[in-house]
Amino acid sequence: MKSDELFLEIKNKISNKEIKKNEKFERNNYKSKIASFNYNLYNEILNREIKDISIEEIDNKLLIDLKYSLDYFFNKYPTNNPEFDEFVKYICIYLLFIEKKPFHPVGLEIKNKILIFKKNSKYYCGLKEKYKEDENSLCKFCVSLSLS
């Protein structure tokens, strides 16, 4: 599969979702920042044109493995909202294969420490080292590098 085909699949899968921005996005906490990040990506995908996609071959095994791990994640940590789970799945696929960006926004903080930052056009994560060896962790898919 080529990246432009995958982009069309992503766009098709999320275009029927009704994602709304609400006042909770303006709060300065972890969940609000993630929600705002996902909302902005949703709009980015819907407004992006196929001609803007750099065409590359997609690693199908990696794509299947990511989908499996995301399904595992949502089974382990159920949201009780399959529509939301599918939305997040396709946001992650977009970030990894189309944008080549981390699954979390740059500047995101946990316990007053920056989790994700960018330096010299590379992304780094303060927690990747801790979770990347976990068999079902999504960290192993993320483009960010560990600090060590």
C-alpha positions in Angstrom: 0.0 0.0 0.0 1.2 3.5 -0.7 0.9 6.4 1.7 -1.6 8.3 -0.4 -3.9 5.2 -0.4 -3.5 5.0 3.4 -4.3 8.7 3.8 -7.5 8.2 1.9 -8.4 5.3 4.1 -7.7 7.4 7.2 -9.7 10.3 5.9 -12.6 8.1 5.0 -12.6 6.4 8.4 -12.7 9.6 10.4 -14.7 11.9 8.0 -18.0 10.4 9.3 -17.1 11.1 12.9 -18.6 14.2 14.5 -15.8 15.7 16.6 -16.7 18.9 18.4 -14.5 21.2 20.3 -15.8 22.1 23.8 -14.8 24.3 26.8 -12.9 21.3 28.4 -10.2 21.7 25.7 -9.2 25.0 27.2 -8.3 23.5 30.6 -4.6 23.1 31.2 -4.4 19.4 32.0 -3.2 16.3 30.3 -6.5 15.0 29.0 -7.5 18.4 27.7 -4.2 18.8 25.8 -4.6 15.4 24.3 -8.2 16.1 23.3 -7.2 19.4 21.7 -4.3 17.7 19.9 -6.6 15.0 18.5 -9.2 17.6 17.5 -6.6 19.7 15.6 -5.4 16.5 13.9 -8.9 15.6 12.9 -9.3 19.1 11.2 -5.9 18.8 9.6 -6.8 15.4 8.0 -10.2 16.6 6.8 -8.7 19.7 5.3 -5.7 18.1 3.7 -5.6 17.2 0.1 -4.2 14.0 -1.4 -1.8 16.1 -3.5 -0.1 17.2 -0.3 0.9 13.6 0.7 4.4 12.5 0.0 4.0 9.1 -1.7 5.9 6.3 -0.1 5.5 2.5 0.3 3.8 1.6 3.7 5.3 -1.2 5.7 2.1 -3.4 5.9 3.4 -5.6 8.7 4.1 -2.5 10.8 0.6 -1.2 10.0 -1.0 -4.5 11.0 1.1 -4.7 14.2 0.1 -1.1 15.1 -3.6 -1.8 14.5 -3.4 -5.0 16.6 -1.6 -3.1 19.5 -4.2 -0.3 19.4 -7.0 -2.9 19.6 -5.2 -4.6 22.5 -4.8 -1.2 24.2 -8.5 -0.3 23.9 -9.4 -3.8 25.2 -7.1 -3.4 28.2 -8.2 0.2 28.8 -11.8 0.3 27.6 -13.3 3.7 26.8 -16.7 2.1 26.2 -16.9 4.2 23.0 -15.9 2.2 19.9 -16.3 5.2 17.7 -13.7 7.1 19.8 -11.4 4.1 19.8 -11.5 3.9 16.0 -10.9 7.7 15.7 -7.8 7.5 17.9 -6.6 4.4 16.0 -6.6 6.3 12.7 -5.1 9.4 14.3 -2.2 7.2 15.4 -1.9 5.7 12.0 -1.8 9.1 10.5 0.9 10.3 12.9 3.1 7.4 12.3 2.8 6.8 8.6 1.8 10.1 7.1 3.2 12.8 9.4 6.0 10.8 11.1 5.3 12.6 14.4 4.9 11.3 17.9 1.6 10.1 19.3 1.6 12.9 21.9 1.9 16.6 21.3 5.3 18.3 21.6 5.5 20.1 25.0 3.1 17.7 26.7 3.9 17.6 30.5 3.4 14.9 33.0 4.1 15.8 36.7 5.7 19.1 35.6 8.2 17.3 33.3 8.0 17.7 29.5 7.2 14.3 28.0 7.7 15.1 24.3 10.1 17.7 22.9 11.7 18.4 19.5 15.4 19.1 19.0 17.2 19.4 15.7 14.2 18.1 13.8 14.1 14.9 16.0 11.5 14.1 18.6 12.3 12.8 22.1 10.2 11.2 24.8 11.0 11.1 28.5 9.1 7.9 29.0 9.9 5.9 25.9 12.8 4.0 27.5 10.6 2.9 30.3 7.8 1.4 28.1 9.4 0.5 24.7 10.2 -3.1 25.8 6.7 -3.8 26.9 5.3 -6.2 24.3 2.0 -4.4 23.9 3.3 -0.9 24.4 2.5 1.7 21.7 5.8 3.4 22.5 7.7 0.9 20.3 5.8 2.3 17.3 6.3 6.0 18.1 8.8 8.0 16.1 10.1 9.7 19.1 13.5 8.7 20.5 14.3 7.9 24.1 16.4 10.2 26.1 19.1 7.7 26.9 
